Amino acid sequence: MKTDDMYIKKNNNESFVQQGETFTKRFLDRQDHDMIDAGMDEYAGVYASAVKLISVKTGRVVIVKCSELNRNFTKINIAP
């Protein structure tokens, strides 16, 4: 996984280009927000490696966990 790698989303064939290298991100779901509201923010969320992908069609930016990248996307190998 490196800058300018291309991926196709498996469920809708949308193309994405990776922007930047992998980084660590804190992912929060609804229960985590409830914990934050209750004052337990240090226990909320999951830290995971992630990548930033940009849609070729719309320009929309999505941040995807690396563990979900191989499950939901197919990497396109382009010869130099």
N, C-alpha and C positions, 0 to 999 in steps of 0.2 A: 504494500500500500504506500503509494507516494503521490506527490502532486501531479496532476494532469492524467492520472489513471482514469479510464472510462468504465462505467458500469451501466447495466440495463436492469431496471426493476423487473422482477420475475412476473408480478401479477398484472402489469399493464404495459410492459415494454417501453417505458419512459427512459430516456438516456440521461445520465448524470456524469459530471466530471468532478473529480476530487480536487478540492482546494486546500493546499497546505498538507502538512504531515499529521500523523495521529497525535492526539492530545488526551488528557484526562478531563472528564466532565462529570459533574454530579447530576444524576437523573432523578427526578421527583415524580411520583404519581399522586393520586388523590389522597391516599392514606398518609403520605408524607406531608402533604400540606396540612392535613388535620393535626399531625404531630407538631408541626411548626406553630400552628395556631394555639396549641396547648402548652407551648413553651419548651418543647423537647426537640428543638431544631438540630441539635448536635447528633441526634440519633436518626434523623430523617434522611432518606435518599440512599442511592447506590452510586458509588464511584466506579467508572468504567472507561476503558480506552474508547475513543470515538474518532470519527472523521467527518469533515464537512463536505457535503456534496451539493453541487449546483445543477439544477435541471437545465438541459440544453434547450428545451422547448420554451419554458416559461421563465427561467431565471430564478425560480424559487430555490431557497437554500434550506437543506435539511441536515440535521446532525444525527448520525446513526452510530449506535454502538458497534464496535468491531465484531462482537460476538453475533450480532444480527446481520452484518453485512453479507457474509457468505450464504446465509439462509434466505435472504430476501433479494439479493442482487447477484448478477452474473458479471464477472470482470471480462472486459473486451480486450483482447491482446492485439495491439496494433504494431506492425513491424515498422522500424524507423526508416 
